[in-house]
């Protein structure tokens, strides 16, 4: 089904003459070290803004939690206020990026750590409530991946249910705050192949996630658009379901090195990345659920291009 739909979409795109299109919405994950540099050094922020605008990025997923023993969104929120003012003045939207290898937030899917996940989000909500409109986050991206846990092979279904329970708690927290803040998770494309009964309904884990959140950022880590193992094919289930329920899907791509070549564009060049994103856009860009792309991640993207 996926493969047939992808082939049809690509054939239609190739058969219909089209004017050159803009690359479409594009976001970027920006992790602890790079976000901290932008918060602490105006020159680093200037360099990032120039780079992101040159690469057609319009949304920054900016890390907004503790790092190296500090949590400036609580202890020094003026740093975030200054940076968000600059990013917004440059035409960029800013989402708070929550989840961290440094903090091992994959544990937050466990029931005993759900309160930690809620507190992490609450700090962003509290910051937004006290900030001026031009200093506020425009949304939230949650990157908490249960499959990183050592117990994943033995307890996969329990951990996925824990992720969904945590997600439900996060969204209840947002609603209770009264803030109109879109929140979505980073999810792997293969969750659409796992069926799980949750809250009395059995469906793909990806669909449960799409039902719960405002959007999803799909970690669709492949280095080509076409084919049964390509970006388009792996995104179709989420895009089709998003169309049904009125949710956006951002398609994520990788630039970090990976031992499995097809997972990342690292072994290819920038022209290859842009070609495959263009083909993906041509195939699915007219679907109402298509929310653009998200690149992983700012630091590795620069290094891959030889800028650092």
ZAMARGU-4260 file (C-alpha; in steps of 0.2 Angstrom, whole numbers, plus 5000, padded with zeros to 4 digits):
<rodrens>
0) 5000/5000/5000 | 5014/5012/5005 | 5024/5008/4990 | 5010/5009/4978 | 5005/5026/4984
5) 5023/5033/4984 | 5025/5027/4966 | 5009/5035/4960 | 5013/5051/4969 | 5030/5052/4961
10) 5024/5048/4944 | 5011/5062/4945 | 5024/5074/4951 | 5035/5070/4937 | 5022/5070/4924
15) 5015/5087/4928 | 5025/5102/4923 | 5028/5113/4938 | 5036/5129/4942 | 5051/5129/4954
20) 5044/5128/4972 | 5051/5135/4988 | 5058/5121/4999 | 5043/5122/5011 | 5044/5124/5030
25) 5060/5118/5038 | 5064/5117/5056 | 5080/5111/5064 | 5084/5102/5081 | 5097/5112/5091
30) 5104/5103/5105 | 5112/5107/5122 | 5129/5113/5117 | 5124/5124/5103 | 5109/5131/5112
35) 5120/5136/5126 | 5132/5144/5115 | 5118/5155/5107 | 5112/5159/5124 | 5129/5164/5131
40) 5137/5172/5116 | 5129/5185/5104 | 5141/5181/5091 | 5136/5163/5091 | 5118/5168/5089
45) 5122/5179/5075 | 5132/5165/5066 | 5117/5153/5069 | 5104/5166/5062 | 5114/5169/5047
50) 5117/5151/5044 | 5098/5146/5047 | 5092/5159/5035 | 5104/5154/5022 | 5098/5136/5023
55) 5079/5141/5022 | 5076/5136/5040 | 5061/5145/5048 | 5059/5136/5065 | 5072/5133/5078
60) 5069/5119/5090 | 5080/5127/5104 | 5085/5116/5119 | 5076/5123/5135 | 5081/5112/5150
65) 5096/5109/5161 | 5114/5107/5155 | 5130/5105/5164 | 5122/5109/5181 | 5113/5124/5175
70) 5095/5128/5170 | 5095/5146/5164 | 5076/5145/5159 | 5074/5145/5178 | 5090/5153/5185
75) 5093/5166/5171 | 5078/5168/5160 | 5084/5184/5153 | 5096/5175/5142 | 5081/5166/5134
80) 5072/5182/5133 | 5086/5191/5124 | 5089/5176/5112 | 5071/5174/5107 | 5069/5192/5104
85) 5083/5191/5092 | 5077/5175/5083 | 5060/5182/5081 | 5066/5198/5075 | 5075/5188/5062
90) 5059/5180/5056 | 5062/5163/5065 | 5050/5154/5075 | 5056/5146/5091 | 5050/5129/5099
95) 5057/5124/5116 | 5066/5107/5113 | 5063/5096/5128 | 5072/5079/5131 | 5091/5076/5133
100) 5104/5063/5132 | 5113/5072/5146 | 5098/5071/5158 | 5094/5053/5152 | 5076/5059/5149
105) 5072/5042/5141 | 5068/5037/5159 | 5053/5049/5159 | 5042/5036/5151 | 5043/5026/5167
110) 5028/5030/5179 | 5040/5035/5193 | 5047/5049/5182 | 5031/5056/5174 | 5032/5070/5186
115) 5049/5075/5180 | 5042/5076/5162 | 5028/5087/5168 | 5040/5098/5178 | 5051/5100/5163
120) 5036/5106/5152 | 5030/5117/5167 | 5046/5127/5167 | 5043/5132/5149 | 5025/5136/5152
125) 5030/5147/5167 | 5043/5155/5157 | 5031/5159/5143 | 5018/5166/5156 | 5031/5179/5162
130) 5039/5184/5146 | 5033/5197/5134 | 5025/5191/5117 | 5041/5193/5107 | 5051/5183/5120
135) 5039/5168/5121 | 5041/5151/5113 | 5030/5147/5099 | 5028/5129/5103 | 5037/5114/5110
140) 5045/5098/5103 | 5047/5083/5115 | 5061/5071/5111 | 5060/5057/5123 | 5064/5040/5115
145) 5059/5024/5125 | 5068/5013/5113 | 5085/5020/5120 | 5082/5011/5137 | 5091/4995/5141
150) 5075/4986/5145 | 5067/4990/5128 | 5069/4972/5120 | 5060/4964/5135 | 5047/4978/5139
155) 5044/4986/5123 | 5025/4987/5125 | 5025/4993/5143 | 5037/5007/5138 | 5027/5013/5124
160) 5012/5013/5135 | 5022/5023/5147 | 5027/5035/5133 | 5009/5038/5129 | 5004/5040/5147
165) 5017/5053/5150 | 5012/5061/5134 | 4994/5062/5140 | 5000/5070/5156 | 5010/5083/5146
170) 4995/5088/5136 | 4984/5089/5151 | 4997/5101/5158 | 4997/5112/5143 | 4978/5113/5143
175) 4977/5117/5161 | 4989/5132/5158 | 4977/5140/5146 | 4991/5143/5134 | 4989/5140/5115
180) 5005/5131/5113 | 5007/5118/5100 | 5016/5103/5107 | 5023/5088/5097 | 5035/5073/5099
185) 5049/5066/5089 | 5044/5049/5084 | 5052/5035/5074 | 5044/5031/5057 | 5043/5012/5062
190) 5030/5015/5076 | 5017/5014/5063 | 5021/4995/5062 | 5017/4992/5081 | 4999/4990/5087
195) 4995/4994/5105 | 4979/4994/5115 | 4979/5010/5125 | 4964/5019/5133 | 4953/5005/5126
200) 4958/5007/5108 | 4970/4996/5098 | 4979/5005/5084 | 4997/5009/5079 | 5008/5018/5092
205) 5011/5032/5079 | 4992/5035/5078 | 4990/5036/5097 | 5004/5049/5097 | 4996/5059/5083
210) 4979/5058/5093 | 4987/5064/5108 | 4998/5078/5102 | 4996/5093/5091 | 5009/5087/5078
215) 5023/5075/5076 | 5041/5076/5070 | 5044/5060/5061 | 5062/5053/5062 | 5061/5047/5044
220) 5080/5044/5043 | 5083/5038/5026 | 5095/5045/5012 | 5083/5044/4997 | 5065/5049/4994
225) 5059/5035/4983 | 5057/5016/4985 | 5049/5005/4998 | 5063/5010/5011 | 5063/5028/5006
230) 5057/5044/5015 | 5041/5045/5006 | 5036/5027/5009 | 5040/5028/5028 | 5030/5044/5030
235) 5014/5039/5021 | 5005/5031/5035 | 5008/5046/5047 | 5003/5058/5033 | 4987/5049/5029
240) 4982/5048/5047 | 4987/5066/5050 | 4975/5071/5035 | 4961/5061/5043 | 4963/5069/5060
245) 4969/5086/5055 | 4987/5085/5062 | 5003/5090/5054 | 5018/5079/5051 | 5036/5086/5050
250) 5048/5074/5040 | 5064/5073/5049 | 5081/5069/5041 | 5098/5065/5048 | 5115/5073/5044
255) 5125/5064/5058 | 5137/5050/5054 | 5129/5033/5055 | 5137/5015/5053 | 5121/5011/5042
260) 5123/5023/5027 | 5105/5024/5022 | 5100/5032/5039 | 5109/5048/5036 | 5115/5060/5022
265) 5132/5061/5030 | 5140/5051/5017 | 5132/5061/5003 | 5133/5080/4999 | 5121/5095/5001
270) 5115/5094/4983 | 5109/5076/4987 | 5100/5081/5002 | 5091/5095/4993 | 5087/5084/4978
275) 5079/5071/4990 | 5069/5084/5000 | 5063/5091/4984 | 5057/5074/4977 | 5049/5071/4994
280) 5040/5088/4993 | 5034/5085/4976 | 5027/5068/4981 | 5018/5073/4997 | 5019/5092/4998
285) 5001/5095/4993 | 4994/5084/5007 | 4986/5095/5020 | 4996/5085/5034 | 5013/5089/5027
290) 5021/5101/5039 | 5038/5103/5030 | 5055/5096/5036 | 5066/5095/5051 | 5084/5093/5051
295) 5095/5084/5064 | 5104/5094/5070 | 5111/5111/5070 | 5129/5106/5075 | 5131/5091/5064
300) 5123/5100/5049 | 5137/5114/5050 | 5150/5101/5053 | 5144/5091/5038 | 5145/5106/5027
305) 5163/5109/5033 | 5159/5125/5042 | 5165/5120/5059
</rodrens>
